[in-house]
Amino acid sequence: MAVQLVLDYFGIDSIDALVVEPCEASVNEAHQRITQHLRNQSPTLCRVRLSNEALYQRFKYLEGMRGVLLTQPLIPRLLLAEKLNSAVPDWLTNDMCVALNLLSQQVFTEFECFEKTLLSICANELISGQDFYAFVGAVNQQSPAFLSLLAIDSLKKCLLNHLIFDLNIAKDTAVLFITELLLYGNCQEFLTKLAYQQHLFQLRGIINRYELSIALPAQILPTPLFSLPLLPLTETAGQPLVEKFLFVLNSITRKILANEVPVNSLADLFIVDWPVLWAELNNLIDLSPCLISDTLAQQVAIFTSPEAVALAKKLTRVSYPLLEQSASVETVLAWSEGYFDYCRHAFSYKQTLDESINGSFTDWLLEQSPRIARSNADWRQCSQRIHDFLKADYLVVVVMVDALSALNQSVVLAELQSLIEQEHLTQLSEVLFAPLPTLTEVGKMAVLTGKVVSQLPNDQEAALRQSYQHFLPTPQALKIVRSWKESSEHLDADTNLLVFFENRLDGRLHECVSFEKHCADLKPISSQITSSIQRWTRDAMSLGRDIAIFITADHGMTVTQEQYTGEQFGDIKERVFKLNSAVDLPEDFVKIDHYAVPKKRVRLTANALLTHGGLTPEEVLIPLITLTSRPPTPCKTPLEVDLSVQNCIKLGHKQWQLELNLMASETVNSIKLTLAAPFCGKGSIDSLRAGSHQSIILKFSSEQDQEGLTEMTLLLSYNSTGTGIKSHEENQKLLSVQFPASLLEKDSDTQNFEDMF
């Protein structure tokens, strides 16, 4: 193949070539390689790139030799003319073609004149489209050489027409924009300065509108330019305006809090996407949620920085997934944690909660009451725990806090934390379902005794003595303390059970004007409860007794959203009607015993923003906080299961059987065994007497083949009567089972054979 000299005086050649450097060594090496290439008659073309006239003179002797092609000069103007299939005007020099990088850009041929085509090569957005920001972005990418184009009248006219007719910029403003751009001499710096001056102009208008006293930097661009669409300005480029914006933000905030300007005024200031401004706004609304408005939320949502997106979510009402009606009790309790976060956000920022979310819980609650009663989250579990600790000879203290919702148990736990550390107490926090409806007269003694109120004496002390009579042999064994009576009650040697009725939270509930006020009321009450618990813990220590403290509630509370205006069905009791006779209730009410209970967050009296009696999660779910001086002995289940043989037997394809051995320490019945996914297998036994054991063959399968030592979860369900109190229990056992190896080696042929079946 041949040799060709390429004269690339403008540095535009991008094809593979032998590059000759302007030094003797490079020249000599190039001569040798060219000679060798010609001598060997190589099949490839050897392009020799020369970057100046002096180098060309050193190799010019090759021209005309056999195997040397005509020299190829690379002239930018000629190459551009060839690319455009059009003549290039004299004013477009070679240097300008290179500086504007015209030869490597995409060519748009739909334009009727060379000037538009040339501008489109620089950036298509300079002459096409209807987006001013795309146009500015294209200008921002141009080099200083681009401005030399704009000095040419025909090109300036093309750009001006695009601004006026395509981008709808006023003619005087468009002319001024190009004039100032040319005067400035640098596209990027001019656009940054224009953005700064636009924001300065906007900020000056806000200051004048709200009559604030603050001096701003001087204006250095003509005012008509500020009518252009507002260009983005980074926080770094915005210095020293950042401090001015922060000052104005705080000034307007003070005027809003003083009711001097409307709350919507705050949105006017947010025309920049600056993290420092979002951080300051975030702090201000945390201190004063009343600053939030729909206008502000909509304005923040315009911006795209991570800080703005996070704040927009905070300001905008967010929803929460509806509860599935087939959900288990455990799933509901897990769902409630996120639901409570949703509520706290909405309450704090004065947002309306979505009633459909509460409705999904209410519907589930009304359908699943039998399932709740069988679970460890039923309200009867509180009295069972009290019974168990009394039986284990603990000194038991029960703090019954009227209207303490699981929504707010974190406030109590925070107050208890230092006490737990000082007294070395063990803590357990749980959530229970309260008795329905969520009224004090229904729930208080029911939670404390595990019995419905109709089964108890009217007197609280008599009801407690009846329920725990086996552990209260003397009158002094039971102590009752009431928050509405002055008391510094201490424990003594005969005390087994102390019940503290804390009613101050409920007493203040109906006077609360906000959720924040309710939480503020809870903090000092929690602090006083903590002081009492510390006193009783030290009393127990001095008596040489282990102590168990329970903090629970009879019901929670609801922040109502509207006043009920419909028909009255009976006497108003908090947030329910007490029925005097049979009535037909509308769809948004449900009958529970002799109460008509609303499903929605309505209040029945005008002055009760926070109240209770309904079916919202924050009313129905109550805390059960347990503190013990010594961790309780691990609970031994009355039914134990182990493998008779670790190996299982293969019955067929993906089918096996196990032999299980069941041992009962107490009498149990209605025993059901179920293997958890991915296995499928069930078995049952009617009953086992205390001290007996029985083997059972459990057949099971799996969608996937199994091999080797594998963990399997066995779910146990049974009724226990060993303590004299019938209770339903569910627990699980982890089994390690040895699956037999496959009979065939699983190579590809064997696998294909097995797959046939």
C-alpha positions in Angstrom: 0.0 0.0 0.0 1.1 3.6 -0.3 2.3 6.5 1.8 0.5 9.8 2.0 1.6 13.1 3.6 -1.1 14.8 5.5 -0.7 18.5 6.2 -2.6 19.2 9.4 -1.6 22.7 10.4 -4.9 23.2 12.4 -4.8 20.0 14.5 -8.1 18.6 13.1 -7.0 15.2 11.8 -8.4 12.4 13.8 -7.6 9.4 11.6 -4.7 7.0 12.5 -1.4 8.3 11.3 2.3 8.4 11.8 2.7 11.6 13.8 5.9 13.5 13.2 7.0 15.7 16.1 9.0 18.9 15.4 12.4 17.4 16.5 15.3 15.7 14.7 14.8 12.3 16.3 11.2 12.1 15.3 12.0 13.2 11.8 14.7 10.5 11.4 12.5 7.8 12.8 9.7 8.8 10.4 12.1 8.6 7.4 13.1 5.1 8.4 9.6 3.9 8.8 8.5 5.4 5.5 11.4 3.8 3.7 10.7 0.4 5.3 7.0 0.7 4.4 7.7 1.4 0.8 10.4 -1.3 0.6 8.2 -4.0 2.1 5.2 -3.0 -0.1 3.0 -3.1 3.1 -0.7 -3.6 2.3 -1.8 -0.8 4.6 -1.8 2.9 3.9 0.8 4.9 5.9 -0.5 8.4 6.7 2.2 10.8 7.8 0.8 13.7 9.7 2.8 16.9 9.6 1.8 19.9 11.7 3.7 22.7 10.2 5.4 24.0 7.0 9.0 23.3 8.3 8.2 19.6 8.7 6.5 19.5 5.3 9.7 20.8 3.7 11.7 17.9 5.3 9.4 15.3 3.6 8.4 17.1 0.4 11.1 15.1 -1.5 8.8 12.1 -1.3 6.2 13.7 -3.6 6.2 12.0 -7.0 7.9 8.9 -5.8 6.4 5.5 -6.6 4.0 4.5 -3.9 3.5 8.0 -2.6 0.0 9.5 -3.0 -0.8 13.1 -3.5 -0.2 15.2 -0.4 -3.5 15.9 1.5 -3.8 19.4 3.0 -6.5 19.7 5.7 -8.1 23.1 5.3 -10.9 23.7 7.8 -12.9 26.0 5.5 -12.8 23.5 2.7 -13.7 20.6 4.9 -16.6 22.5 6.3 -17.8 23.4 2.9 -17.6 19.8 1.9 -19.5 18.8 5.1 -22.2 21.4 4.4 -22.3 20.9 0.7 -22.3 24.7 0.5 -19.9 27.5 0.0 -18.3 29.1 3.1 -18.4 32.9 3.4 -15.0 34.8 3.6 -15.6 36.0 7.1 -15.5 32.4 8.5 -11.8 31.8 8.8 -9.9 28.6 9.3 -9.1 29.6 12.9 -12.7 30.3 13.6 -13.8 26.9 12.2 -11.4 25.2 14.6 -12.2 27.4 17.6 -15.9 26.7 17.2 -15.2 23.0 16.7 -17.5 23.0 13.7 -16.0 20.0 11.9 -16.9 17.6 14.7 -20.5 18.7 15.3 -23.7 17.3 13.9 -25.0 19.1 10.8 -28.7 20.1 10.5 -29.5 20.7 6.8 -33.1 21.8 7.2 -32.3 25.5 7.5 -32.7 27.8 4.5 -29.6 30.0 5.1 -26.0 29.3 5.9 -26.1 31.5 9.1 -28.8 29.3 10.7 -27.0 26.2 9.7 -23.7 27.5 11.2 -25.4 28.4 14.5 -27.1 25.0 14.6 -23.7 23.4 14.2 -22.5 25.3 17.3 -25.7 24.0 19.2 -29.0 23.3 17.6 -30.8 24.9 20.6 -29.3 28.3 19.5 -31.7 28.4 16.6 -34.4 25.8 17.2 -37.0 25.0 19.9 -39.1 27.1 22.2 -37.4 26.6 25.5 -35.5 29.7 26.8 -33.6 27.6 29.3 -32.4 25.2 26.6 -31.2 28.3 24.6 -29.3 29.7 27.6 -27.8 26.3 28.3 -26.5 26.2 24.7 -25.1 29.7 25.0 -23.4 28.7 28.3 -21.5 25.9 26.5 -20.0 28.2 23.8 -16.3 29.3 23.7 -15.2 33.0 23.4 -14.9 32.4 19.7 -18.6 32.1 19.5 -18.9 35.8 20.4 -16.8 36.7 17.3 -19.6 35.2 15.2 -22.2 37.4 16.9 -20.2 40.5 15.8 -21.4 39.5 12.2 -24.7 41.2 11.5 -26.3 38.3 9.7 -25.6 35.9 12.5 -26.7 38.4 15.2 -29.9 38.9 13.3 -30.6 35.1 13.2 -30.0 34.8 16.9 -32.2 37.9 17.6 -35.1 36.6 15.5 -35.0 33.3 17.4 -35.2 35.1 20.7 -38.1 37.3 19.6 -40.2 35.0 17.4 -39.5 31.5 18.9 -38.8 32.3 22.6 -41.2 35.3 22.9 -38.6 37.7 24.3 -39.4 41.4 23.8 -37.3 42.9 21.0 -35.7 45.6 23.2 -34.8 42.9 25.8 -33.4 40.5 23.2 -31.2 43.2 21.6 -30.0 44.2 25.1 -29.2 40.6 26.0 -27.0 40.1 22.9 -25.4 43.5 23.3 -24.5 42.9 26.9 -23.3 39.4 26.1 -20.9 40.8 23.5 -19.7 43.5 25.8 -18.9 41.0 28.6 -16.8 38.8 26.3 -17.4 35.5 28.1 -20.7 33.5 27.9 -20.4 31.6 31.2 -19.4 34.6 33.3 -22.1 36.8 31.7 -24.9 34.3 32.4 -23.7 33.7 36.0 -23.7 37.5 36.5 -27.1 37.8 34.9 -28.6 35.1 37.2 -27.0 36.9 40.2 -28.5 40.2 39.2 -31.9 38.7 38.5 -32.1 37.2 42.0 -30.8 40.4 43.5 -33.6 42.3 41.7 -36.2 39.7 42.9 -35.0 39.9 46.5 -35.1 43.7 46.4 -38.8 43.5 45.3 -39.6 41.2 48.3 -37.8 43.5 50.7 -39.8 46.5 49.4 -43.1 44.5 49.5 -42.8 43.5 53.1 -41.1 46.8 54.2 -37.9 45.2 55.6 -34.9 47.1 56.5 -31.8 45.6 54.7 -29.3 47.0 52.3 -28.4 45.0 49.1 -25.5 45.2 46.6 -25.8 47.6 43.8 -27.3 46.8 40.4 -24.8 46.5 37.5 -27.0 45.3 34.6 -29.8 47.1 32.8 -33.2 46.6 34.4 -35.0 45.3 31.2 -32.8 42.2 31.4 -34.5 41.2 34.6 -37.7 40.5 32.7 -36.1 37.5 31.2 -37.0 34.1 32.7 -35.2 33.7 36.0 -32.0 31.8 35.5 -30.9 29.2 38.1 -28.2 30.4 40.6 -26.1 28.0 42.7 -25.5 28.6 46.4 -21.8 29.1 45.7 -22.4 31.6 42.8 -25.0 33.4 45.0 -22.6 34.7 47.6 -23.0 37.2 49.3 -26.8 37.0 48.6 -27.1 33.9 50.7 -26.9 35.8 54.0 -29.4 38.3 52.6 -31.9 35.6 51.8 -31.5 34.1 55.3 -32.1 37.5 56.9 -35.2 38.1 54.8 -36.5 34.6 55.6 -36.3 35.2 59.3 -37.7 38.7 59.0 -40.8 37.4 57.1 -41.2 34.6 59.6 -41.3 37.1 62.5 -43.9 39.1 60.7 -46.1 36.0 60.1 -45.9 34.9 63.7 -46.9 38.5 64.7 -49.9 38.3 62.3 -48.5 41.2 60.3 -48.4 39.3 56.9 -50.3 36.2 55.7 -48.6 32.8 56.0 -48.6 32.4 52.2 -46.0 35.3 52.1 -43.2 32.9 53.0 -43.5 31.1 49.6 -42.5 34.3 47.7 -38.9 34.0 48.9 -38.2 30.6 47.6 -36.8 31.2 44.1 -33.5 29.4 44.6 -32.6 25.8 45.3 -30.0 26.3 48.1 -29.4 23.7 50.8 -28.7 26.4 53.4 -32.1 28.0 52.8 -33.9 24.6 53.0 -32.1 23.8 56.3 -33.1 27.1 57.8 -36.7 26.7 56.7 -36.8 23.2 58.1 -35.7 24.5 61.5 -38.3 27.3 61.4 -41.2 25.1 60.7 -40.1 22.6 63.3 -40.3 25.4 65.8 -43.5 26.9 64.3 -45.5 24.4 62.3 -48.1 27.2 61.7 -45.7 28.5 59.0 -46.7 25.7 56.7 -49.2 26.5 53.9 -50.3 24.7 50.8 -48.7 27.6 48.8 -45.3 27.0 50.5 -45.6 23.2 50.0 -46.3 23.7 46.3 -43.4 26.1 45.9 -40.9 23.8 47.6 -42.0 20.9 45.4 -40.8 22.7 42.3 -37.1 22.2 43.2 -35.1 19.1 42.7 -32.2 19.1 45.1 -32.2 16.3 47.7 -32.8 18.8 50.5 -35.8 20.3 48.7 -37.3 16.9 47.9 -37.0 15.8 51.5 -38.6 19.0 52.7 -41.4 18.8 50.2 -42.2 15.4 51.5 -42.3 16.8 55.0 -44.6 19.7 54.0 -46.9 17.7 51.7 -49.5 15.4 53.2 -48.3 11.8 52.6 -50.4 8.8 52.7 -49.8 5.4 54.3 -50.6 1.9 52.9 -54.1 0.5 53.8 -54.2 -2.5 56.0 -55.0 -5.7 54.3 -58.1 -7.4 55.7 -56.4 -10.8 55.9 -53.4 -9.5 57.9 -52.3 -11.3 61.0 -52.1 -9.7 64.4 -48.3 -9.5 64.1 -48.6 -7.8 60.7 -51.1 -5.3 62.1 -48.7 -4.4 65.0 -45.8 -3.9 62.6 -48.1 -1.8 60.3 -49.1 0.4 63.2 -45.5 1.5 63.8 -45.3 3.2 60.4 -48.9 4.4 60.8 -48.0 6.2 64.1 -45.1 7.9 62.3 -47.6 9.0 59.7 -49.9 10.4 62.4 -47.2 12.2 64.3 -46.1 14.0 61.1 -49.7 14.9 60.2 -50.5 16.1 63.7 -47.3 18.1 64.0 -47.8 19.9 60.7 -51.6 20.4 61.0 -52.4 18.1 58.1 -55.6 16.1 57.6 -55.3 12.4 57.9 -56.6 10.1 55.2 -59.8 8.5 56.8 -59.5 5.5 54.5 -56.3 4.4 56.3 -58.1 4.5 59.7 -61.1 2.8 58.0 -58.9 -0.2 56.9 -57.9 -0.7 60.5 -61.4 -0.4 61.8 -62.8 -2.9 59.3 -60.0 -5.3 60.2 -60.6 -4.8 63.9 -64.3 -5.5 63.7 -63.8 -8.7 61.7 -60.8 -10.1 63.6 -61.8 -9.8 67.2 -61.6 -13.7 67.7 -58.1 -13.7 66.3 -57.1 -10.8 68.6 -58.5 -12.6 71.6 -56.3 -15.6 70.9 -53.2 -13.6 70.4 -50.5 -12.4 72.8 -51.6 -8.8 72.0 -55.1 -9.1 73.6 -55.8 -6.8 76.6 -56.2 -9.9 78.8 -52.5 -10.5 78.5 -51.8 -7.7 81.0 -53.7 -9.4 83.9 -52.0 -12.7 82.8 -48.6 -11.1 83.2 -49.5 -9.7 86.6 -50.7 -13.1 87.7 -47.5 -14.8 86.4 -45.2 -12.4 88.3 -47.3 -12.6 91.5 -47.1 -16.4 91.2 -43.3 -16.1 90.9 -43.3 -14.0 94.2 -42.5 -10.7 92.6 -43.7 -7.5 94.2 -45.9 -6.1 91.4 -46.6 -2.5 90.7 -49.2 -1.6 88.0 -49.4 2.0 86.7 -52.7 2.5 84.9 -52.4 5.7 82.9 -55.8 6.8 81.6 -55.6 7.8 77.9 -52.0 6.7 77.2 -51.9 5.7 73.6 -49.3 3.4 72.1 -48.7 6.4 69.8 -47.1 8.2 72.7 -45.4 5.4 74.6 -42.0 6.7 73.4 -42.5 9.8 75.6 -42.8 7.6 78.7 -39.9 5.4 77.7 -37.7 8.5 77.2 -38.5 9.6 80.8 -37.8 6.1 82.1 -34.5 5.7 80.5 -32.3 7.2 83.2 -34.2 5.2 85.9 -33.7 2.0 84.0 -30.0 2.6 83.9 -29.7 3.8 87.5 -31.7 0.9 89.0 -30.4 -1.7 86.5 -34.0 -2.7 85.5 -34.9 -4.9 82.6 -37.3 -3.3 80.1 -39.8 -4.9 77.7 -42.2 -2.8 75.5 -45.3 -4.3 73.9 -48.5 -3.1 72.4 -52.0 -4.5 73.3 -55.4 -4.1 71.8 -57.7 -2.3 74.3 -61.2 -3.4 75.2 -63.9 -1.8 72.9 -65.2 0.8 72.9 -62.3 2.8 74.2 -63.9 4.2 77.2 -62.6 4.5 80.8 -65.6 2.8 82.2 -65.1 -0.2 79.8 -61.3 -0.5 79.8 -59.7 0.4 83.0 -60.7 -2.5 85.3 -61.0 -4.9 82.3 -57.3 -4.4 81.5 -56.3 -4.7 85.2 -58.3 -7.8 85.9 -58.7 -9.6 82.6 -62.5 -9.7 82.9 -65.2 -7.6 81.3 -66.7 -5.0 83.6 -70.1 -6.7 83.9 -68.3 -9.6 85.7 -66.7 -7.4 88.3 -67.9 -5.6 91.5 -68.5 -1.9 91.1 -65.8 -1.1 93.7 -62.3 -1.0 92.2 -60.6 -2.4 95.3 -63.1 -5.3 95.6 -62.6 -6.1 91.9 -58.8 -6.2 92.3 -59.0 -8.4 95.4 -61.4 -10.8 93.7 -59.1 -11.2 90.7 -55.9 -11.7 92.6 -57.3 -13.2 95.8 -54.7 -16.0 95.9 -51.9 -13.4 96.2 -53.6 -11.0 98.6 -53.9 -12.9 101.9 -54.1 -9.8 104.1 -55.7 -6.3 103.7 -52.2 -4.8 103.5 -51.2 -7.0 100.6 -53.0 -4.6 98.2 -52.3 -0.9 98.0 -54.1 1.5 95.7 -52.7 4.9 94.9 -54.7 7.6 93.0 -53.1 10.5 91.3 -55.9 12.9 92.3 -55.1 12.3 96.0 -51.9 13.5 97.6 -49.8 10.4 98.5 -46.2 9.4 98.9 -47.2 5.7 99.4 -44.3 3.3 100.3 -44.3 -0.4 100.0 -44.1 -2.5 103.2 -43.3 -6.1 104.0 -46.9 -7.3 103.4 -47.4 -5.6 100.0 -47.7 -7.9 97.0 -49.6 -5.7 94.6 -49.7 -1.9 94.2 -52.0 -0.3 91.7 -51.5 3.4 90.7 -54.4 5.1 89.0 -52.9 8.0 87.0 -55.8 10.1 85.7 -54.2 13.5 85.1 -53.5 12.8 81.4 -57.1 12.0 80.6 -58.3 14.9 82.8 -56.3 17.3 80.6 -57.1 15.6 77.3 -60.3 17.3 76.5 -58.9 20.7 77.2 -56.0 20.2 74.8 -56.1 22.5 71.7 -53.4 20.5 69.8 -51.5 17.2 69.7 -48.4 19.1 70.8 -50.1 20.3 74.0 -51.2 16.7 74.8 -47.6 15.5 74.4 -46.4 18.4 76.5 -48.9 17.4 79.3 -47.5 13.8 79.2 -43.9 14.7 79.8 -44.3 16.0 83.4 -46.8 13.2 84.2 -44.2 10.7 83.0 -41.5 12.3 85.1 -43.7 12.0 88.2 -44.5 8.4 87.4 -40.8 7.8 87.1 -40.1 9.3 90.5 -42.8 7.1 92.1 -41.4 4.0 90.4 -37.9 4.8 91.6 -39.3 5.1 95.2 -41.1 1.8 95.0 -38.1 0.0 93.4 -35.9 1.1 96.3 -38.6 0.0 98.8 -38.6 -3.4 97.2 -34.8 -3.5 97.3 -34.8 -2.7 101.0 -37.4 -5.4 101.6 -35.3 -8.0 99.7 -38.0 -8.5 97.1 -37.8 -8.6 93.3 -40.1 -6.1 91.7 -42.1 -6.0 88.4 -43.6 -2.7 87.2 -46.2 -2.6 84.5 -47.2 0.7 82.8 -50.3 0.4 80.7 -53.6 2.2 79.8 -57.3 1.6 79.4 -57.4 3.3 76.0 -55.6 5.9 73.8 -56.9 9.1 72.2 -57.8 10.5 68.8 -57.2 13.9 67.3 -60.6 14.6 65.8 -60.9 16.2 62.4 -64.5 17.4 62.3 -67.7 18.0 64.3 -70.4 15.4 64.0 -73.6 17.1 62.8 -75.9 14.1 62.3 -78.6 12.5 64.3 -78.0 11.8 68.0 -78.6 8.2 69.0 -78.4 8.5 72.8 -76.4 10.1 75.6 -73.0 11.4 74.6 -70.2 9.5 76.3 -66.8 11.0 75.1 -66.8 9.9 71.5 -69.7 7.5 71.5 -73.4 7.5 72.0 -74.8 5.3 74.8 -77.9 3.7 73.4 -81.1 3.8 75.4 -83.0 1.7 72.8 -82.5 -0.2 69.6 -81.8 2.1 66.6 -80.7 1.8 63.0 -77.2 3.2 62.7 -75.8 4.8 59.5 -72.8 3.1 57.8 -70.2 5.3 59.5 -71.3 4.0 63.0 -71.0 0.5 64.5 -72.8 -0.9 67.5 -70.6 -2.4 70.2 -72.6 -3.6 73.2 -74.9 -0.8 74.0 -72.8 1.9 72.4 -72.9 3.6 68.9 -69.3 4.1 67.9 -68.1 6.3 65.0 -65.7 4.9 62.5 -64.3 8.3 61.5 -62.4 11.0 63.5 -65.5 13.0 64.4 -66.1 14.6 67.8 -69.5 14.7 69.4 -69.0 17.9 71.4 -67.7 21.2 70.1 -64.9 21.6 72.7 -63.2 18.2 72.5 -60.5 18.3 69.8 -58.7 15.3 71.5 -61.0 12.6 72.9 -61.6 8.9 72.9 -64.2 6.2 72.5 -63.8 5.3 68.9 -61.9 2.7 66.8 -58.8 4.5 65.5 -55.5 2.7 66.0 -54.3 5.4 68.3 -57.3 4.8 70.5 -57.3 1.0 70.4 -53.6 0.2 70.7 -52.2 0.7 74.2 -48.8 0.2 75.6 -47.6 -2.5 78.0 -44.2 -1.5 79.4 -42.7 -4.0 81.8 -39.8 -3.2 84.1 -38.2 -5.9 86.3 -35.4 -5.9 88.9 -34.5 -9.4 87.7 -35.3 -10.8 84.3 -38.1 -13.4 84.6 -37.2 -17.0 84.3 -37.5 -17.9 80.6 -40.9 -19.2 79.9 -41.0 -23.0 79.5 -43.7 -24.0 77.1 -46.0 -26.8 78.2 -45.3 -28.6 75.0 -41.9 -29.6 73.8 -41.0 -31.2 70.4 -37.9 -32.9 69.2 -36.9 -35.3 66.4 -37.0 -39.0 67.1 -34.4 -39.4 64.3 -32.7 -36.5 62.6 -32.9 -38.0 59.1 -36.1 -37.7 57.2 -37.4 -40.4 54.8 -37.9 -39.7 51.1 -41.4 -40.8 50.0 -41.3 -39.6 46.4 -40.3 -36.7 44.2 -40.1 -33.7 46.6 -42.0 -35.6 49.3 -40.7 -36.8 52.7 -41.7 -37.7 56.2 -40.5 -37.0 59.7 -41.0 -38.7 63.1 -41.6 -36.1 65.9 -41.7 -36.8 69.6 -44.1 -34.5 71.6 -43.8 -34.1 75.4 -46.3 -32.3 77.6 -45.4 -30.8 81.0 -49.0 -29.7 81.4 -52.2 -30.9 80.0 -52.6 -29.6 76.4 -55.3 -30.2 73.8 -56.2 -29.2 70.3 -52.6 -29.6 69.2 -51.8 -28.5 65.6 -48.4 -28.8 63.9 -47.7 -26.9 60.7 -44.4 -26.6 58.8 -43.6 -23.1 57.7 -42.8 -22.3 54.0 -41.2 -23.4 51.8 -42.5 -26.7 53.2 -46.1 -27.9 53.3 -47.1 -30.3 56.0 -49.7 -30.5 58.8 -50.6 -32.8 61.7 -52.8 -32.8 64.8 -53.3 -34.5 68.1 -56.4 -34.2 70.2 -54.7 -34.0 73.6 -51.7 -34.9 75.8 -51.9 -35.3 79.5 -49.3 -33.7 81.8 -46.1 -35.8 81.9 -47.0 -37.9 78.8 -45.4 -38.0 75.4 -46.4 -39.2 71.9 -44.8 -39.7 68.6 -46.3 -38.5 65.3 -45.4 -39.1 61.7 -45.5 -35.8 59.8 -45.6 -36.1 56.0 -44.6 -33.0 54.0 -43.5 -31.7 50.6 -41.7 -28.8 49.0 -41.8 -27.1 45.6 -38.0 -27.5 45.5 -36.0 -30.6 46.0 -33.9 -30.6 49.2 -30.6 -32.2 50.2 -28.3 -32.2 53.2 -28.8 -30.7 56.7 -31.6 -28.1 56.5 -33.3 -25.8 59.0 -37.1 -26.2 59.2 -39.6 -24.1 61.2 -42.4 -26.0 63.0 -45.4 -23.9 64.1 -47.2 -25.2 67.2 -50.7 -24.3 68.2 -52.5 -25.7 71.3 -54.7 -25.0 74.3 -53.1 -25.2 77.8 -55.1 -25.7 81.0 -52.2 -26.5 83.3 -52.5 -23.2 85.4 -56.2 -23.7 85.9 -56.8 -20.9 83.4 -57.5 -22.0 79.8 -55.3 -20.2 77.4 -54.4 -20.6 73.7 -50.7 -20.5 72.9 -48.8 -20.4 69.6 -45.0 -20.8 69.3 -42.5 -22.3 67.0 -39.6 -24.8 67.0 -36.5 -24.8 64.8 -35.6 -28.3 63.6 -32.4 -29.4 61.9 -33.3 -32.1 59.5 -31.0 -34.3 57.4 -32.4 -34.8 53.9 -31.1 -37.8 51.9 -28.8 -37.2 48.9 -30.1 -37.6 45.4 -29.9 -41.1 44.0 -28.4 -39.8 40.8 -25.5 -37.5 40.2 -27.0 -34.3 38.9 -25.0 -33.8 35.7 -26.8 -32.2 32.7 -28.0 -35.5 31.2 -29.3 -36.7 34.5 -31.1 -33.4 35.1 -32.7 -33.6 31.7 -33.8 -37.2 32.5 -35.4 -36.1 35.8 -37.1 -33.1 34.3 -39.0 -35.5 32.0 -41.0 -36.5 35.0 
